[in-house]
Amino acid sequence: MASPDAARSDADRFDASHTDQPLILFPAPQIFSSITTRRVMGTVIAALVPSLVAAIAFFGTDALLVVAVAVASSVLFEYLWCRLRKLPNTIGDLSAVVTGMLIAFNVPATLPPYMVVVGSFVAIVLVKELFGGIGHNFANPAIVARIVLSVSFPVAMTTYSAPNVVLSGVDAVSSATPLAPLAPSLAPVELLLGSHMGVLGETSALAIVAGLAILLVTRTITWHVPVTYIGAVFAFSLLAGRDPIAQILSGGLLLGAVFMATDYTTSPVTARGKVVFALGLAVITCLIRFWGNMNEGVAYSILLMNLLVPYIDAHMADVPIGVGREKRRWVPLSRSGQKGDGADA
């Protein structure tokens, strides 16, 4: 049996030989990948470029100004928050850039710059950073920013400028807004190309579809949410006697289905959960559009379903291998957002 001194010397030699290789312990998941937040956000930015090009083509420098102000203010607010809270600077992950672009795509080209800054403050500070930063927000920041701006500045948010249609080949521009009840008055080619009045990112359906193709090909998102959402709205529109093509191509349906309802943080994890989530989006959107007092229901449907995501994940969790369905048990969420025994639910 080795003496205590010998054992101690062996331990000292072991520690000395491993000083450059510390033992690191951390919880699962422990699968490493080259896919980083910056890379994912970069892909999303690339998918947003077709809509950006269409917005600038149709609305000119006004659109470019709105996008520039939204992106710059979003990045600035995140930088200032990190400095104020003495946190690591996170502007390099490009998430603030994506949020800024989505805020710009949810407002008209005529919106005053100071209102755009208000939207960025709501999205970055109130919705994202106050809840812990990226990955911890309870709802999509750009969606909340759009709703706050619509409630705070209703006139400015519904004042649309006529687009420049020289590049579209369309001879005339309808004076109707792209909101769902008035969409049948627009020609399908206007809805597809975007040669009508509306917010920056909603006008060109063709540009959004191009962005969807980029996200699917790069496997940044899966098909479950956008396809189920759009398909369900098509079916519900037929049942309600509405024009399904106009319902899909008008308003914020495509923009919301492709770029905001698919947000990792605020959408379910499992494939089944994503389908249930998308069906809920479709039901709420159609109820608001067809029988509500508001013309558009996409933003509110995404916000409401974002709040239900933790419960969808809890009910739609995958069954572990070797565990029968009778072994599954739903564990309610506590107020802190962690799974508990239901005492705080």
N, C-alpha and C positions, 0 to 999 in steps of 0.2 A: 504493500500500500504506500502510495507516494506521500511524502511529508507535506504539511501545509505550505512550507516555504517553496517546495518544488512545484506544487500546484499553482502558487501565486506567480512564480517565475514563468511558468508555461502560459498563464493567462496574460501576463505582461507582454510576452513575446507575440502572442496572438493579436493583442490590441495594437501593438506597434506595427505589425505586418499588414494590418487592415485599416490603417488610419486614412488612406486615400480611397477606400471603398466602404463607406459607411452603410450600415444596414438600414434600408428605408422600408417602413411599413405603412401601407395605406389601404383603404377599403376597396372593394370591388366597384366597378369593373377594372380588370387589370390587363385588358387587351389594348395594346398600343397600335396606333395607326398614323399614317402620314397625313390624314385628313385633319386639318386644324380649323379653328373658328375663322381665322383670316382667309383660309382657302375657300371655305363654304360661302362666306360673305362676298368674296371676290367673284364667285360663280353667280351669286344672286345679282350682283351689280352688272355682270355681263348680260344676264337675262333681262335686266331692266333697260339696257341700252336701246333695243328696238323701240320701246315705248318712249324713251327720252328723245330719240331722233324724230319720231312721229310728232311728239309734242312741240319740238322746236320748229319742225317743218310747217305745222299748222298754226302755231301761235307766236312764232318768232321770238324776238328778244325778251318779250314778257315772260314766256315760259322759262327761258334760260335764267332770267333774274330770279324767279321764284325757286327754281331748283338750287341755284347757287346760294341763296339766302338760307334755304331750309337745311342744306347739307352743312354749310359753314356754321350756322348757329347750333345745330345738333352736335357737331364735333366740339365746338367751343364749350357748350354746356357740360358735356361729358368730361372734357379736360379740366374745367374749373371745379367740377364736383370732386374729381380725383385729387386735385390739389387741396381743396378745402378739407376733405376727409383724410388726407394723407394716405391715399390708397395708390396702388400701382397704376400707372397710366394705361388705360385700356383702349385709347383711340386707335391704336395700331391694329386691332382686330377687325376694323372696318364695319362693325355693327352699327355705329352711329351714322356712318355714311349711308347705309341701307335704310335706316330709319328716316333720315333726312330726305332721301329720294322718294320714299313712300309717302311721307307727309306732303311733299310737293305734288305728287301724282294724285293726291286726294283733295286738292284745292284748285280753283279756277286760276287762269293766268292773270286775272285782274286783281287778285287779292293783294292788298297793301303789304309791303315787307314786314311791318311791325306785327301784323297779325300772323304772318308765317313764323316769326320768332316766338310768338306766344304758343303756337302749336308745337314748336320744337321744345320749348321749356316744359310743356305738359308731358310730351312723350318721353323725353330723356330724364328729366328730374323727378317728376311726380309719378310716372308709371314705371320707369325702368330703374333708376338709381335708388330711389327711396325704398325699394323692395329688395335691394341687394345686387343690382346690376344684371348683366346678361345672364339668362338662364333662371332668373328668379321672379320675373315680372308676371303678374297675374293675368294680364291681357295684352293683346298686341298694342304696342305704344302708338303706332300710326293711326290705328282705328280709334283709340281713345282721343287722340289729338283731333281727328276729324270731327268726332261727335262734339267735343268741347267747342271747337271753332264754329260748328253749325249752330249750336245753342247760343253762343256768345255773339256771333256776328252773322245772323241769318241772311241779311240783305247782301253783304259782301260775298258770302259763300254761295249765293244763288244768282250772282251777276256774272254772266258768261260773255266772253268776247267772240265775235264771229271769226272762224278760222280762215287762214289763207289756203284756198283750195286749188292753187295753180298746179301743184304737184299731183293732185289726186285725179284730175281729169273730170271732176264733177262740175257741171255748169252752174249749179245754184246751190245755195245753202239754206236749209230750212231754219226758220226762226225758233223752232221748238227745241226745248232742252232734251237731253238724252234720257231723262227719267222714264221709268217703265210705263206709266199711263199714257204718255205722249209718244212713245217709241213707234207705234204702228204708223204714225204720220211720216216717218222717215223712210227713205228708200233703203233696201238692204245693203246696197253698195256704200251708202253713207255710214251706216252702222259698222260695216266691216272695215272700211278704210279709216274712218274717224273724221270725216269732213262734216262735222256738226259741232254745235256748241256743247260745252261740258267741262268737267275738270280735266286736268292734263293727262292723267293716266288711264282714264276710262274711255276715251274717244275711239282709239284705234284698236278694234278687236283683233285685227290681223297681227299687230305688233305684240299684243299680249300672248297670242297663240305661239308666236315665234319664241317668246321668252319661256313659255311652258315647255316647248320642245327642248330648249337648252337645259332646263332644270331636270327633265326626265332622262335625257341622253347622258348627262353627267351623274345621274342618280343622286342628285341633291335632294329631290323629293320623290315620293312614290305617287302612283296614279290615284290612290284611293280617295283622297279628299277632293281634288278638282273634278275628277270624272264623276264621282258619286253626286257631288253638289250640283254640277251642271246638268247631269242626266236627270236627277230628281226634280229640279226646277222645270226642265222640259216636260216631264211627265205630269207634274202638278198643273202646269199651264194648260196642257191639253185637256185635263179633267175639268179645269175651271173655265174652259172655253176661251182662253186667251191665246194670243199669237206666241208660240214657244220660241220662235227664232228671235222675235223682237225682245222677249224677256231675257234671253241669254246674251244678246249682243248689246243691250242697252244698260245704262246705269253702271253700277260698280260690281256686277256679278263676276265677270271674268277677272278683273283686277283682284277682287277679294278672294276668289277661289284659288287663283294661282300663286299670289305673292303674300297674302296675309293670313288666310285660313290654314296655310301649310307651315306656319311658323313652328319650329321645333318645340319651343318652350310652352306654347299655349295650344298645342294640339295633342291628341292622344298618342300613346306609344305604339300600341298594337294595331294590326291591320283591321281587325274587327272594330276596335275603338274608333279608328279613323272613319270607317263607314257610318257608324252610328252618329258620330260628330257631324259628318257631312249631311246626313239625312236631317238632323236637327237644324242645321243651317238652312237647308232648302225649305223646310216647313215654316220656320219663322220668317224667312225672306218673302215667301209667297203670301203668308197671312198679312204681313204689313203692306206689301205691294197691292194685293187684291182688295183687302177690306179695311186697311188701316187709314189713319188720317195723314200719314206721311207717304210721299211718292216712292221713296227708296227705303229698303229694309236690310241691305247687305251689312252695313256697318253695325247696326244694332244686333243683327243675328250673330255676327262673329263675336261681339262683346259678350252677349248672353251665353253663348256656347263655350267661350273661353272660361267662364266661371264654373261650368259644369265638367270641365276636363278632368279634374282630380277624381270625381265620382265615376266618370266613364272609365278611366284607367283602373279604378278599384274593381268595377264590375266586369270589365273585359280583359282582365289579366290572363295571360297564357297559363295553361295547366302544365306544371312541371312533369317531366318524363317519369312514369312510374306511379303517378298520383291520379287516382280516379276522379271523375267529376264530382262524386259524392264527398270527396275530401276537401273540395274547395270551400272556402269560407270568406265572406266579404268582411274586410276589416275597415271600419269607418275611419275617416280622417279627423284628427283633432284640430283645434282652432289654429294651432301652429303650423298646420299643413303636413304633419307627420302622421303616419298610421299609428293609431292607438287603440285603446279598448272601448272607445266610444264615450267615455266619461265627459269629454269636452265637446263632443259633437253636437 
